[in-house]
Amino acid sequence: MSDLKFKIVSFKPGMELKVKGVPKSNIDRFSINVCDSKDNIALHCDARFNYAGRQRYIVLDSRKDGHWQDSVTLGNFPFHCGQEFEVRPQTGRH
């Protein structure tokens, strides 16, 4: 699997991050990371199609000073191989 990386030099309060992509066929998983280094990841979103014996779930996590923090697992899985997706913040929810 090839790594596709984008670097945002300056991300300021009030800015919005949108990610669009198309998962390849037969992919096990893909990740979206918002970070300044591999040791400090503010948001790690790992979409797992078929990974470690489980299917179709998302793991949200963060990493501080090289140590993974408590993760959250979500069962709502909106991704489909070969179909475009968009990840963005939702507004208006309370």
Secondary structure, DSSP 8 states (H G I E B T S, - for coil): --------S---TT----EEE---TT--EEEEEEEEETTEEEEEEEEEEEETTEEEEEEEEEEETTEE---EEE------TTS-EEE----S--
